[in-house]
């Protein structure tokens, strides 16, 4: 079973924030879903993204 990956733009749409905000959070090392970098592209394993979101559902602090 191959892992599916989300692009930075797809992650920004799912989090309802701009791609620039995703980039800023990554550079500041703010809490973000696990990702890998291939060349100049940042990719997010979809299964790990989903687990990361689930962990925030249990927490009262919502991503803003």
Secondary structure as UniProt FT lines:
FT   STRAND          5..7
FT   HELIX           8..15
FT   HELIX           19..27
FT   TURN            28..29
FT   STRAND          36..38
FT   TURN            39..40
FT   STRAND          41..45
FT   HELIX           46..57
//
